[in-house]
Each structure stands twice: as structure tokens, then as C-alpha cells.
């Protein structure tokens, strides 16, 4: 990594917004990217300035270990905290508290311990109530919405303000973020419905007045860059609105989209709000029965003909930032529809990916538990290997001094966790080769390394499966740990055959 440029930590780096920003600044910042997915799963190419960390931010032990690692690597200047949970069910999922609240607190503690110059928190305009009549959201608008996502973001904003005593912070409330590929789920659903031959392709709920503010990903990247560049001149804590002023209603978007797609606008049919609710309820019920629930939910009916429109004049004045008119949704719809027509495979893939929400990943659960239990498990493994009763299994290794054996076991354990996270067994295999070569002259052979690997597997797997939280994850544990160890054991035999020649 380039040591002569600033360093930024980006949480949520595998998501749509995070991966775009990472690509946008990778040549001018050193980046520690934090995500729940691996770099390969996220489709983020390797780069000399990027270090990837697969970490669950709601687990303090994992965050603490990463904090120490980053400190030893030179620390960080900024944190851009994007990681968050949201789904469209409007149910009070525990992930809201775990990720959005506790996760934010953990990353703020990281920021404090690393003495970062500024913490940038990604909030949302949806933290504020919609208007039925005229009204606009500003930087000073109260975070008064009451749905679970808004409540969790409000709590997180309050924590950010408390930590601003130690960590200068900028709260940025995002409008709906889209790209030339769309990648904003509600807009995607509108377009594939309006531009289809389905029975509901021309139906718009209410009077078509529903409207929210949208911001193109390029405009959002520029506002974050402005905060980073002006960081030393900004207030210790302040709230900004990442949005152009004004927006287009559903009726206006429908006419623009159908006009671009068909060559002339289609005429919509308006369904009164009192009829929309039973229609959505019926579709939701039938979809749930069939195992294919629709995107539209009954709670959405409440927002028919309501608006969430921003006034970002304060933000523009403070940051010297202006949204590019060429990136307004009305202008970019033409590009969205062109990509929808000309590259339907990639269009569909990117938007389906944007629809997915990650609330549970066995790989992270396993690695979190391994990090917490490292001292206990490495002690158990070393005790088993050095037990005189197991002398035949470890005839050579028991002659190695305790300090060396302890270091070998600890390093092997760390690399096992890294291999599981990255799902790359070559990381572990490289170390096994090193161990094999280092102790080959002392008599260590493939079958003994195989026994060491089996000891790791048996002790770790038994410990994980003894805990309630891992019930039902037998297959995941087998695939992630046992298969990796067995495959490495097989390859180490080939390596020893070559050493013996």
C-alpha cells in the first residue's frame, strides 16, 4: 500500500455504495475495506491500495482485533461508515439494533482508538417523516419517522453526536441512491413493471403525487469527497443532506420512462388509495402462499401521494458542492432504460444483487466464534498434541520446544480463520509448506502433519457444534472447516513426496 497518501476505512465496502466509492478513491487513498462478504464475492478487483477485511461489525471482539491490526499497519485518517441493515418488510428485525446501532458504536470506538481525523456516518432522509402536503427535508429536520430502520438510524445518529467529543463527525442523510444501472430496488420495480406487458403496467396508486429525492452515485461520491477534503475546516459535528433539491413524482417518472422506452408516453390508470390497500393485501397474501411474495407490501399504502423532498442549500453552501444536473434522475432515465434494453443480463444481475440483504452469514458467525475462543481452543489443541498418550501420533512434533510449537499452533489457527473468511485454502497450504520444510530435517512427515490437521478439525468442530447458536449449521461447518482441512492434508502429502526425492 502507498504509505504517502491518507488512509480511509470504509465499512459496508461490498455494497453498491461502498464498492462504488472504493473504486472512485482507490488511487488517492489507502483503503481498509470492511465487509461481510469476501472481496471475490463482492466482485471487487485487487488493487495495491486496498486491504480487505471480512468482519461482522456488531461483534466487538472482531472489531477490536481489526482495530489493533489497522493501528499496527499505520492507523487511519478517516472512517466512512456505510455498513447498515435494511429490508422492505418493515418488521423489527434484531439486525437493526445489532448492525445499525451496536455496529455503529463499535466503529466509533475504533475511530476513537485510532484518533481518526473525521468519522462520516451514512444516514438517510428516510429518518424523517414523509409530507402529505407541501414540505421539505433540510439538515435541521427532526429524525421523527417511527419505522424500525428510522429508529435504528436515529439512535446511531445520537451515538455519533456523543462521540463527536473525541471524534469529529459528519452525519450525511442520503437521498435514494441510484446508478445508470438503477440499483435502487423500488425504482427497479417501478421500471420493470411500467415497461412490461403485465396487467398492472399502467397502474399508479393514488394521484401519482408520490415522490422522493434521488441522488446519482457519482454525485454522492463527490459530496463524500468534499467532506474528506474540507475535513479540517468543518464543525466537530454537523448534519448534511446528500440530495439535489426537488424531485419527480411517480406520474412524471412514469411518463418519462414510457416515453423513452416506447417512443411516446403511455397514459397511466390511477387507482384510489382506498382500493389500493385491498389489492396489495390480496397480492401479498397470494404471493406468500405461493412462496413468491411481491415487492409491494401493505405498509407501503400509507405513503401513497406522500413526498420526501430535500432542500440541501445548507450542505451546498458549507461544502461547496453542487449536484451535477446531468446526473438528475430525469436526465439519467434515458441511460437506465438504454442499459435495460441493450444489456438485460447485467441489468438484471446488478439489480437482483441490490435487492438482497445480508443479515446472516455462517462464515462470519464461525470466524467470530473462532476469534473469541482462540486462547481456549489453541490451548486445547496444543495440550492434545503434546499429551504423552498421543506420542505415536505426534512422535516428532512432541520433541519440538514448547515455544516453537505454541507459535506454530497460534499462527496456524490465525491462518485457518483467514482461509475460512476468504474461502481460499491456499493461504493455509502455504503455511503448511513452510512448517513442513522447517521441520522436515527433524523428522516431521506428512502423516504427522495430517494428524495435526485432524486434531485441529476435531477439537474446533466439536466445540462449535456444542453451542446452541450453531445448531443446524453442521453442513456449513463441514464445508468451511472440515473440507478445507482434508483437502490441505491431501495436498501436503504430495509436497512431502517431492521433498523426499
C-alpha positions in Angstrom: 0.0 0.0 0.0 1.1 3.6 -0.7 2.3 4.9 2.6 2.4 8.6 1.4 -1.4 9.1 0.9 -4.2 9.4 3.5 -5.9 6.2 4.8 -9.6 5.7 4.9 -11.6 2.8 6.5 -14.8 2.0 4.5 -17.4 -0.2 6.2 -20.0 -1.8 4.0 -17.4 -1.9 1.3 -19.0 -4.8 -0.6 -22.4 -3.0 -1.1 -23.5 -0.9 -4.0 -22.5 2.5 -2.5 -19.3 1.2 -0.8 -17.9 -0.6 -3.7 -18.5 2.4 -6.0 -16.8 4.8 -3.6 -13.9 2.4 -3.1 -13.4 2.3 -6.8 -13.7 6.1 -7.0 -10.9 6.9 -4.5 -8.6 3.8 -4.7 -5.8 5.8 -6.4 -5.8 8.7 -4.0 -6.4 6.9 -0.6 -5.1 3.8 1.2 -8.2 1.8 1.9 -9.1 -0.6 4.6 -12.3 -2.1 3.3 -14.6 -3.8 5.9 -17.5 -6.0 4.7 -19.5 -9.2 5.5 -18.6 -10.7 2.1 -15.2 -11.6 0.8 -13.6 -9.4 -1.8 -14.1 -12.0 -4.5 -17.8 -12.5 -3.6 -18.2 -8.7 -3.8 -16.6 -8.6 -7.2 -14.1 -6.0 -6.1 -10.8 -6.3 -8.0 -7.5 -6.4 -6.2 -5.6 -3.1 -6.0 -2.3 -2.1 -4.4 -4.1 0.5 -2.1 -6.9 -1.9 -0.9 -6.8 -4.2 2.1 -9.9 -6.2 2.6 -11.3 -7.3 6.0 -14.3 -9.7 6.3 -15.7 -8.7 9.7 -19.0 -8.5 11.4 -19.1 -5.0 12.9 -21.7 -5.9 15.5 -19.1 -8.3 17.1 -16.8 -6.1 19.3 -14.1 -8.8 19.7 -13.7 -8.9 15.9 -13.7 -5.1 15.6 -11.1 -4.8 18.4 -8.8 -7.3 16.7 -9.1 -5.3 13.4 -8.5 -2.0 15.2 -5.2 -3.3 16.6 -4.3 -4.7 13.2 -5.0 -1.3 11.4 -3.1 0.6 14.2 -0.1 -1.7 13.6 -0.4 -1.1 9.9 -0.1 2.7 10.3 -3.6 3.7 11.5 -6.2 5.6 9.6 -7.2 9.2 8.8 -10.9 8.8 8.1 -13.7 6.3 8.5 -16.7 6.3 6.1 -19.3 4.2 7.9 -21.7 2.7 5.4 -22.5 -0.7 6.8 -26.1 -1.0 7.8 -29.1 -3.2 7.7 -32.4 -2.6 5.9 -35.2 -4.7 4.4 -38.6 -3.9 2.9 -40.7 -5.9 5.4 -40.8 -3.1 7.9 -40.6 -5.8 10.6 -38.5 -5.1 13.7 -35.6 -7.4 12.8 -32.9 -7.7 15.5 -30.3 -6.8 12.9 -31.4 -3.2 13.1 -30.2 -2.9 16.7 -27.1 -5.2 16.2 -25.8 -3.7 13.0 -27.1 -0.2 12.8 -26.8 0.7 16.5 -24.2 -1.6 18.2 -22.2 -1.8 15.0 -22.0 1.9 14.7 -21.0 2.2 18.3 -18.2 -0.4 17.7 -16.9 1.5 14.7 -17.0 4.8 16.6 -14.8 3.2 19.4 -12.5 2.1 16.6 -12.4 5.7 15.3 -11.7 7.0 18.8 -8.9 4.5 19.4 -7.3 5.2 16.0 -7.6 9.0 16.5 -9.1 9.5 13.1 -9.5 13.0 11.7 -13.2 12.5 10.8 -15.9 10.0 11.0 -18.5 10.1 8.2 -21.8 8.4 9.1 -24.2 7.3 6.3 -27.8 8.1 7.5 -30.9 8.6 5.4 -33.6 11.1 4.5 -36.0 8.3 5.4 -35.2 9.0 9.1 -37.7 11.9 8.7 -41.5 11.6 8.3 -43.0 12.0 4.8 -45.1 15.0 4.0 -48.7 14.7 2.6 -48.9 18.3 1.6 -46.0 20.7 0.9 -42.9 20.3 2.9 -39.1 19.7 2.5 -36.4 17.9 4.5 -33.5 20.0 5.5 -30.3 19.4 7.5 -32.2 20.5 10.6 -35.3 18.4 10.1 -36.1 16.2 13.1 -35.5 12.5 12.7 -39.1 11.7 13.6 -40.0 8.7 11.4 -41.1 5.7 13.5 -40.4 2.6 11.4 -37.6 0.3 12.6 -35.0 1.4 10.2 -35.5 5.1 11.0 -35.5 4.4 14.8 -32.2 2.5 14.5 -30.6 5.3 12.4 -31.8 7.9 14.9 -30.2 6.0 17.7 -27.0 5.8 15.7 -27.0 9.5 14.9 -27.3 10.2 18.7 -24.3 8.0 19.4 -22.3 9.7 16.7 -23.1 13.1 18.3 -22.0 11.8 21.7 -18.7 10.5 20.3 -18.0 13.8 18.5 -16.3 15.0 21.7 -13.4 12.7 20.7 -14.1 12.1 17.0 -15.0 14.9 14.6 -18.0 13.6 12.7 -20.2 14.3 9.8 -23.7 12.8 9.6 -24.9 12.6 5.9 -28.5 11.8 5.2 -28.7 10.2 1.8 -31.5 10.5 -0.7 -32.4 7.3 -2.6 -29.1 6.4 -4.4 -29.2 5.1 -7.9 -26.8 4.5 -10.8 -27.0 4.2 -14.6 -27.9 0.5 -13.9 -30.6 1.6 -11.5 -29.6 -0.5 -8.4 -32.3 1.2 -6.2 -34.9 -1.6 -5.5 -38.1 0.5 -5.6 -37.1 2.3 -8.8 -36.1 -1.1 -10.3 -39.6 -2.5 -9.5 -41.3 0.6 -11.0 -39.4 0.3 -14.2 -39.7 -3.4 -14.8 -43.5 -3.1 -14.1 -44.2 0.1 -16.1 -42.1 -1.1 -19.1 -43.6 -4.6 -19.2 -46.8 -6.1 -20.7 -48.2 -7.1 -17.3 -51.8 -6.3 -16.4 -50.6 -3.7 -13.9 -48.0 -2.0 -16.1 -50.1 1.2 -16.4 -51.5 1.4 -12.8 -50.3 4.1 -10.5 -51.6 4.3 -6.9 -53.4 7.5 -5.7 -53.0 10.5 -7.9 -49.4 9.8 -8.8 -48.1 12.5 -6.4 -45.8 10.2 -4.5 -42.2 11.4 -4.7 -38.8 11.0 -3.1 -35.5 12.6 -3.7 -32.9 10.6 -5.7 -29.1 11.1 -5.9 -26.8 9.6 -8.5 -23.9 7.5 -7.2 -21.4 9.9 -8.8 -22.9 12.9 -7.1 -22.9 11.1 -3.8 -19.2 10.1 -4.2 -18.4 13.8 -4.9 -20.2 15.0 -1.7 -18.2 12.5 0.4 -15.0 13.5 -1.3 -15.8 17.2 -0.5 -16.2 16.3 3.2 -12.9 14.5 3.2 -11.1 17.3 1.5 -12.6 20.0 3.8 -12.5 17.9 6.9 -10.2 20.2 8.9 -12.4 23.2 8.3 -15.7 21.6 9.2 -17.6 21.7 12.5 -16.8 18.9 15.1 -20.3 17.5 14.3 -22.8 18.5 11.7 -25.6 17.1 9.6 -25.6 17.3 5.8 -28.2 16.3 3.1 -26.9 14.3 0.1 -29.6 15.2 -2.4 -30.4 17.6 -5.2 -33.3 20.0 -4.5 -36.7 18.8 -5.7 -37.7 15.6 -7.5 -40.1 13.9 -9.9 -43.4 12.4 -8.9 -44.3 8.8 -9.8 -46.6 10.2 -12.5 -43.7 12.2 -14.0 -41.3 9.3 -13.9 -43.9 7.0 -15.5 -44.4 9.4 -18.4 -40.6 9.9 -18.8 -39.8 6.2 -18.7 -42.6 5.0 -21.0 -41.8 7.9 -23.4 -38.1 6.8 -23.6 -39.0 3.1 -23.9 -41.9 3.2 -26.3 -41.1 6.4 -28.2 -44.1 8.2 -26.7 -45.5 8.4 -23.1 -48.3 6.0 -22.2 -51.3 7.0 -20.3 -51.5 5.7 -16.7 -54.5 4.5 -14.8 -54.8 5.9 -11.3 -56.2 3.7 -8.5 -57.6 5.4 -5.5 -55.8 4.8 -2.2 -58.9 3.1 -0.6 -58.8 0.5 -3.4 -55.0 0.1 -3.4 -54.9 -1.4 0.1 -57.1 -4.5 -0.6 -55.4 -5.0 -3.9 -51.9 -5.0 -2.3 -53.2 -7.2 0.5 -54.5 -9.8 -1.9 -51.3 -9.9 -3.9 -49.2 -10.2 -0.8 -51.3 -13.0 0.6 -51.4 -15.0 -2.6 -47.6 -14.4 -3.1 -46.8 -15.6 0.4 -48.9 -18.8 -0.1 -47.2 -19.5 -3.4 -43.7 -18.8 -1.9 -43.1 -15.8 -4.2 -44.1 -12.7 -2.2 -44.3 -9.5 -4.2 -42.1 -6.5 -3.5 -45.2 -4.4 -2.7 -46.3 -4.6 0.9 -49.4 -3.3 2.6 -47.4 -0.8 4.8 -46.4 1.0 1.6 -50.0 2.1 1.0 -49.6 4.5 3.9 -47.1 6.5 1.7 -49.3 6.9 -1.4 -49.3 10.6 -2.5 -46.8 11.5 0.2 -43.4 13.1 -0.5 -39.9 13.1 0.9 -38.3 16.0 -0.9 -35.0 17.6 0.2 -33.6 21.1 0.4 -29.8 20.8 0.6 -28.9 24.5 0.4 -27.0 24.5 3.7 -25.0 21.5 2.6 -24.1 23.0 -0.7 -23.0 26.3 1.0 -20.8 24.6 3.6 -19.2 22.0 1.4 -19.0 24.0 -1.8 -20.7 21.0 -3.5 -23.3 21.1 -6.3 -25.2 18.2 -7.7 -24.5 17.8 -11.4 -27.7 18.5 -13.4 -26.6 15.8 -15.9 -27.0 13.2 -13.0 -30.6 14.1 -12.2 -32.9 11.1 -12.4 -35.0 12.7 -15.1 -31.8 13.0 -17.3 -30.4 9.6 -16.4 -33.6 7.6 -17.0 -32.6 7.5 -20.7 -29.3 5.8 -19.7 -31.1 3.4 -17.3 -33.5 2.3 -20.0 -30.8 2.0 -22.6 -28.9 -0.4 -20.4 -32.1 -2.2 -19.6 -32.7 -2.8 -23.3 -29.1 -3.4 -24.5 -27.6 -5.3 -21.6 -30.5 -7.1 -19.9 -28.4 -9.8 -18.3 -26.1 -7.4 -16.4 -29.1 -5.1 -15.7 -31.0 -8.0 -14.0 -27.9 -9.3 -12.2 -27.0 -5.9 -10.7 -30.5 -5.1 -9.6 -31.2 -8.5 -8.1 -28.0 -8.1 -6.1 -29.2 -4.8 -4.9 -32.4 -6.4 -3.7 -30.6 -8.9 -1.5 -29.9 -8.0 2.1 -27.3 -9.8 4.2 -28.4 -10.4 7.7 -26.9 -13.8 8.4 -23.7 -15.4 7.1 -22.4 -18.7 8.6 -18.8 -17.8 7.7 -18.9 -14.7 9.8 -20.6 -16.5 12.7 -17.9 -19.1 12.6 -15.0 -16.7 12.4 -16.4 -14.5 15.2 -16.6 -17.5 17.4 -13.1 -18.7 16.5 -11.7 -15.2 17.3 -13.4 -15.2 20.7 -12.3 -18.8 21.5 -8.8 -18.6 20.2 -7.0 -18.8 23.5 -9.1 -21.7 24.7 -9.0 -23.7 21.5 -5.3 -23.3 20.8 -4.6 -24.3 24.3 -6.8 -27.5 23.9 -5.1 -28.3 20.6 -1.6 -27.9 21.9 -2.5 -29.9 25.1 -3.8 -32.7 22.9 -0.7 -32.7 20.6 1.7 -32.7 23.5 -0.1 -35.3 25.6 2.3 -38.3 26.1 -0.7 -40.6 25.5 -0.7 -39.3 21.9 3.0 -39.8 21.4 2.6 -42.2 18.4 0.5 -39.7 16.5 3.0 -36.8 17.1 6.3 -38.6 17.6 8.4 -35.8 16.0 6.4 -32.8 16.9 6.5 -33.6 20.7 10.2 -33.1 20.5 9.9 -29.5 19.3 10.3 -26.9 22.1 7.1 -25.6 23.6 7.7 -22.0 22.4 8.1 -23.0 18.8 5.1 -25.4 18.9 3.0 -22.7 20.6 3.9 -20.2 17.8 3.2 -22.8 15.1 -0.2 -23.6 16.5 -1.2 -19.9 17.0 -0.2 -18.9 13.5 -1.9 -22.0 12.0 -5.1 -21.1 13.9 -5.0 -17.4 12.6 -4.4 -18.6 9.0 -7.2 -21.1 9.3 -9.6 -18.2 10.2 -8.2 -16.1 7.3 -8.7 -19.0 4.9 -12.3 -19.5 6.1 -13.1 -15.9 5.6 -11.5 -15.7 2.2 -12.6 -19.2 1.3 -9.1 -19.6 0.0 -7.3 -22.7 1.2 -4.0 -21.7 -0.5 -3.4 -19.3 2.5 -3.3 -22.3 4.8 -1.5 -24.5 2.4 1.4 -22.1 2.0 2.0 -22.1 5.8 1.8 -25.9 5.9 4.5 -26.0 3.3 6.6 -23.7 5.4 6.1 -25.8 8.5 6.9 -29.0 6.5 10.1 -27.6 5.2 11.1 -26.1 8.5 10.7 -29.3 10.4 11.5 -31.8 7.7 15.1 -32.4 8.8 13.9 -33.0 12.3 11.8 -36.0 11.1 8.4 -34.4 10.6 6.4 -36.3 7.9 3.2 -35.9 6.0 1.2 -38.4 8.2 2.1 -36.4 11.3 1.0 -33.1 9.8 -2.1 -34.9 8.8 -2.7 -35.8 12.4 -2.1 -32.2 13.5 -4.7 -31.1 10.9 -7.2 -33.7 12.2 -6.7 -32.6 15.7 -7.5 -29.0 14.7 -10.6 -30.2 12.9 -11.9 -32.5 15.6 -11.4 -30.0 18.5 -12.7 -26.9 16.7 -15.7 -28.7 15.1 -16.7 -30.3 18.4 -16.5 -27.0 20.2 -18.7 -25.2 17.6 -21.3 -27.9 17.5 -21.6 -27.9 21.2 -23.1 -24.4 21.1 -26.7 -23.6 20.5 -26.1 -20.9 18.0 -24.5 -23.4 15.6 -27.3 -25.9 15.7 -28.4 -26.6 12.2 -25.1 -25.4 10.7 -23.4 -28.8 10.6 -23.2 -28.7 6.8 -21.7 -25.1 6.8 -19.1 -26.1 9.4 -18.2 -29.2 7.4 -17.9 -27.2 4.1 -15.9 -24.3 5.6 -13.6 -26.1 8.0 -13.5 -29.9 7.5 -13.4 -29.9 3.7 -10.6 -27.2 3.8 -8.5 -29.2 6.3 -9.0 -32.5 4.5 -8.1 -31.0 1.1 -5.0 -29.4 2.6 -4.0 -32.7 4.2 -4.2 -34.4 0.8 -2.0 -31.8 -0.8 0.6 -31.8 1.9 1.2 -35.5 1.1 2.2 -34.5 -2.5 4.5 -31.8 -1.1 6.3 -34.3 1.2 6.7 -36.8 -1.7 8.6 -34.1 -3.6 10.7 -33.3 -0.5 11.6 -36.9 -0.1 13.0 -37.3 -3.6 
